[in-house]
Amino acid sequence: MRPVEIHEMSLSRLLRALARRELSTTEIARALTALRERLDPKLNAFCQIDPERFVREAEHAGACRESMDAVGPLHGIPIAVKDDLALAGWPMRQGSHASSAEPVVADEQSPTVTSLLRAGAIVAGKTTLPEFGWKATTQSPLTGVTRNPWNPALTPGGSSGGNAVALATGMVPAAVGTDIGGSVRIPAAFCGVVGFKPTQSVMSGNAEAKTGLLLHSGPMARTVEDIARLMTVLGSEDPERPIKTGATKDYVDQISHPIADLSIGISPGLGFATLDPVITERLEQAAEVFRRLGARVERFDALRESPVDTYETLYTPQLTEEVAGVPESQRDQLDPDLRAMARLGADISAHRFVRALKQRRRLVERMAMVHERYDVVVSATVPILPFAADRNQPEGYPQGRWWRWTPLTLTFNITGQPAISLPCGTGPAGLPIGMQLTGPHNRDDLVLRVAHAYQRAGHLHGISGALD
């Protein structure tokens, strides 16, 4: 059996290797830098890097480990940061010529990033996203097209696509992104990694979101155990923030509990979406895994109708506001579909918006009723397989309206519930397929517990070797 390469190691395995002094933080940083230099010109995962700073910070982290000087739970672990999260001293370009003409260098940090750095993580770089993170694929006028590592002709999904590509290839073991309609979970599904959208109130960064209705931030990794380690840090109280997010939990301890006492509802399309047949087949196989683990499993329809129109009404005015903040002289440089969707948002009346808020409340109440019967609901993450990398939507879907082809993720941005995407097998040509698990508000631990049990049963996805 060949030895495991550094880039193939999970976050948890790297931490164990560091603790045993089998690896140094500098060895990890140099190995991942070499891999990024080889792969990223083909994939475009990173938009901002500082390799010298990365290695320098890794050397400092190593010195701290040697002296046991303030070693945090993630000390020396490289992370990728999506380019719409502020990182002190780094420009905020957000995939836009409008932002890069006179880039704003952040003097403050996202609370999410601050929590990870306080725990000892080091930044490998900032990752690509579509302009202002507005859509569910990853290409922008500024940074170009980001490509799926399992087939570079296809999209990795978005908007946290750069994160997912970096994880799937082993360029980093962990990342943090944002999710306004599936932006963490969609690329996780398309690239074969794990993406978690916590309950909106759990992380301090979510409490400060510029659009509190829908936007979450959340961790990405290759295993659920790694997500639990990240959430133990990200879910902690921040003493410097006035908004308290709840008691700190040790998610790593909680995910190890068995699931034989749980009830799991299988709702592949949530009652309204039509799935690619191979995705349906993989979900049926996943249901059998949960049964073998002792859970009570039933198939049902979670919802009676699609919430996509509600989402469109709540979401597009935020695009209008985003575009309004761009100087008029620079707006012709924006993604044309972004400008079109901003015009759509400008036409939404106050009456329609208020009605959507009422529909949102009904959806929250409906899911609360569902979770009186089922601890966790299982669905597809995305009902389709990846499509061409240079497109915003597959053939047959309306131009610009990415939410029409990914309705299963956005449902839980509307409700604010915890939702995770993890791999549940492959489709044609080895393309990963994602499964979404959703739980009640503030039961992030329960969602992670069920997801971890599934992975522990042997259902992990490997590092992409498609470019070797």
N, C-alpha and C positions, 0 to 999 in steps of 0.2 A: 504494500500500500504506500503510495507516494505521500510525502509530508504535506500538511496543509500550508498553503502560502499565506503570507500576512494579509493580503487583500481578500482572501476567502474567509477570514475569521470574523465572527460576529463581534459586536461591541462587548458582550459579556465574556466571550473567550479572550479577547484582547485584555480585558481587565484582569482576568485570571493569570494570563501570561505575564503581565506587568507585575502583579503581586508576587509571583514566583521568581521574578527576575529572569524569565526565559526570553524576554524581549525588552528593549528599551523604547522610550517614547521617540527618540531620534530615529531608531531603525524603522519604526512604524511610519513616521512622517516621510522619511526618504523613500521607502518602498511605495507608498501611495502617491508621492509626487512623480516618481518614475512611471507608474502606471497611468496617471493622468496625462503626462506628456506624450505617452504612446497612443492612448485611446481618444482623448478628448478632441483632437483635431477632426476626427471622423463623426463625433456625436454631439459636440457642443453642449455639454452639461454645465460648464462654468462660464460666467461672464466677467468675473473679477477674481484675480488671484494675486497673491504676494508670496511666492515660494520661499524667498529668503526669510520673511517674517514668520512664515509657518514653521520652518525648521528651527528658527531662533526660539520661538515659543515652545516648541517641542523639547529643545535642549534645556530650557528653563524648567519646564515641567519635570523633566528627568532629574534635574538637580534637586528639585523639591522632593521628589520621591526618594532619592538617595538619603536626604537629610530628614525625611519625614516632617517637612515643614509645611503645615497647612495643606495636606493632601486631601482633595475633595473626592467625592464618589465617582467622578468622571475624569480624574486627573490625567491629562495627556492624551485623551481620546479626541481624534479629529472629528469635526462636524462640518457639514455644509449648511449655509444659511441662504435661504431664498432672498432674492434681491428686492423684495418689498418689505423686508424687516430691517429696521435701522440697526446699524453696527457702527459704533463710535469710531470716527476717523476714516470711514469708508464712504464713497459717494453713493447716493440713492438714485440709480439710473432707471430702474424699473422697466427695462426693455424699451425705452422711449427716447427718440431723438429730442423730444420736448424737454425731457429731464436731463439729457446728456449735454445739451447746448451750453448750459451753465449748471453743471451738476452740483447739487446740494450735498456737502459733506456733513454727515450726521455728527452732531455733538452730543446727542443722547442715544441710548440704545433701547430697542424693544425690550420690555420686561422679560419676554420669553428668552431672548438671547442672553440677557443679563443673568438669568437663573442658570443657564447652561455654563456660562463662563465662570460664574461664582463657584460652580461645582468642579471646575478644573478643566473643562473641555477647551480645546483650541480650534480656531477657525481655519479650515482648509481653503475656503474661498466662498464667494457668493455665486449663486446658481441662476441659470437662465429661467425666464418666464415670459409669457406674452405681455404685450404692452399693458402696464398697470395691473397685470394678473387678471385680465377681463374675461378670458375664455378658457375652454377646457382642452386646448392643445397648446403646444409650446413653440411658437414662432413669432417673431416681432420685427418691425422695421429696423430696429437697432441691432439686434444680435442674430438675426436670421433664424434658420430652422434647426431645432433640436430633434434628434433621431432616436428611435427605439433600438436598444442594443441587441435585441433578439432578431431584428430585421430593420436595418437602417432606412429602408424605403418607407417605413411606417412611422406613425406618430407614437411618442411615448405617453400621450395624454398631457393634461395640464390642469391647472396652471403651474403646479409645482413639478413640472416635467424634468427640469435640470436636476433636482434632488433625486428623483426616482432613477434617472439614468446613472448618476454618480453612485447610488447604492447598488443597483443591479450589476454593475461592472466591478464593484469593489473599490472604487476610487475613494469612498468614505464608508465608515460603518454606521453612521447616524447622520440625520439631517433634521431641520425644522422648517416647516412651511406654513402657508396659510390656506384656508379652505372656505370659500364663500358659496360653493355649490357642489363641491366634490373635489376641489383642487389638490387635496392631499391623497384622497382615495382613488380617483380616476387613474392618475399615473402609477400609483402603486399596483392597481389591477393590471394595467397594460404592460408593466415592466417586471412583474413578479416579485414585488417587495411588500412590506407592510406599512400602511398609512393609517393613522389614528386621529379622528376628530373628537376631542373630548367634549363632555358637557360644557356648554358655553361658559358657565360660571366657574369652572374648576381652575382655569389658569388666569393669572393676573393680566397677561397680555390680551386676553379676550375681553376683559372688562373695559379696556381702553380702546377697543377696536373702533376705527373711524366709521364703521357702519355696524352698529351693535345688533341690528336685526338678524344678520345672516353670517357675518364673518367670524370664523374661528381661526386660531393657530393651533398647530399640532405637530407631533413628532413623526418621523419616518425612520425605518430601520429594516433589517432583513429578518428579524425574528420578533415574536410577541414578547419574549423575555426581555429583549433590548428595549422595546417600547415601554415595558413596565419600569425598567431602570430609569429611562428618561422621564417618565411621568412621576416617579417618586421625587425627582428634582423639580420638574415643572409644576407639579401640583402643590408645592410647598408654599407656605406663607412668605410674602416678601415684606420684610420689616420696613422697607423704605417707601412702600405704597400705601395710600390710605384705604384702598379697597381690599378687603379681606376675602379670600376665596374659599375658605373652609379648612378643616383640620388636615394636616399633612398625613398622607397614607403611605405605607410601605407596600407598593403594588407588587413588588417581586415576591414578597411573602404570600400575598393574597392569591396570586395566580396559580399557586401550587395545589390549591384545594381541588378535590375531585368534583365532577359535574353530575354524578349519578342522581343527585336530588333535584336536578333542574328540569324545567319544562322548556322545550325549544320549539318555536313555531317556524315552519319552513314556508316561506312565501316568495317564491323565486322572482316574480315580477311585481310584488307588493299588491297584486290584484288588478293591475292596470297595464303593465308593460309586457310586450311580446319579446321573448328572448331568442337569440341564436340557439338552435337545437343543441349544439355541443355544450353551451353554457348550462342549459337545463340539465343535461346528462351529468355534468360535473357536480351540480348542486344535489342531484339525487344520490350520487355517490357519497357526497359529504354527509347527507342525512343518515346514511347507513353507518358512517363512522361515529356520529353522535349516538346512535342507537347502541353500537357496540361498547361505547364508553358509559352506558347506563342511563343516559338522559331519556326523558319522555319526549318523543318527537311526533309532531302532527303537521300535516300540510293544511294550509288555510290561505285565505285572501285577506291581507292586512287592511287594505283600503278599498273603497268602493269606486273612487274616481281619481284621476291624475291631479296632482297639485301644481302642474307645470304653469298653468295660467296665473295662479296665485304667485308663484315664484317670479314670473316675468314682471308682474305688477310691482312687486316689492324690490326687485333687483335693478331694473333698467333706469329708474330715476337716480340711482347711485352712479351709474355710468354718466348720466347727464351732468351730475355735479362734478365728477372727475374731469370730464372734458371742459367744463366751464372754468376749471382752474388752470387750464393751459392757455397761455397768451394767444390771442386770436391769430397773430402773425405766424404761429407755429402749428396751428391746427391742421393745415393741409399735409403735414408730415405724419399725422397719426394714421393708424390702421384704418382703412376706409370702412370696414365692418364695425369698428368701434364707434366711429362717427355716426354711422347709420343707427346703431342701437341707442346711442345717446339721444338722437332725435326722437326715437320711439319713446324713450323715457320721458322726454319733455312733453309729450302729448297725453300722458296719463293724468287723469283728473283726480282731484282730492277725493271725490266720491268713490272712484274705482279703488284708490289706495286704501281708504278706510274699509271698504268691503273686503279687500284682500287681507287686512289685519284681522277681520272677523273670521275669515276662512282659515287663517293661520291658527286662531284660537280653537276652532273646531277640530283642526288636524291634531293639535296638541292633546285635546280631550280624547279624540279617537285613539291615539297611540297610548294614552294612559290606560284606557280600557283594555287595549290589546295586552298590555303588560300586566294587567291583573290576572291574565290567564297564562301568559308566556313570559318566562324570565328574559329570554333573548329571542329576537326575530332574525332569521337568516334569509337573505335575498342575494341575488346577483349584485355585484358592485356596478357594473355597466352591462346593459343588455346586448351589446354588440362587441365584435372583435376590433382590434386596431385597424385603422385605415391609413390612407396616404399621408405622409409626413407634412406635406405642404398645404393641406386642406384644413379648414376650420370645422368641417362637418362631412360625414360620409355622403355618398351619392344618394339623392332622394330626400334629403333633409333641407329645411329652409335656410337660406344664406344667413350666416351670422348668429342664428339662434341655437347656440351650442346646447342650451338646456333641453332642447327637444330630443337629443339623442342620449342624454344621460339623466333621466328623470329619477333614478333610484337613489342617487347620492343627495341631490338637492332637497329631497323630501325631509331629510334630517337636519339640514341647515335651517329650514323653516321651523322645525320643532325645537331645535337646540339640543337634541339627545346625543349621547355618545354613540359613535359608529366607527367601526374599524373595517378596513379591507385587508384581506390576506389571501395568498395564493391557494387555489383548490384544484390544481391540475393544469393541463395544457390543452390547447386546441390544435388546429392545423399548423404544421411546420414548427411545432414546439412553442407556439405563442402562449404566454401565461394567461390564465383566467383567474379573476378575482371574485371572492365571496365576501359579502358585507354582513357583519353582525351588528345589531343595534340593541341597546338596552334602555331601561328607564332613566330619567334624569338623575344625575349624581350617582349612578351605579356603573361608573367607568370600570371599577374593579371587577364587576360581574362580566362585562363584555370581554375584558382582557383574560379573565379566567377561562371562559369558554373557548376563546381563540387559541389560547396557549394549550389547552387540552387537545385541540385538533392538531396543532403542530407537533405536540409531543407524541402523538400517535403515529408520527412518521411522515407528516404531510408538509414538508419544507420544499422551497424552490431554491435552486442553486444559483451560483454566479453565472452571468452570461458568458458563454465562450464563443458567441457567434462571430466575434471579430478576430479570433486567434488564427 
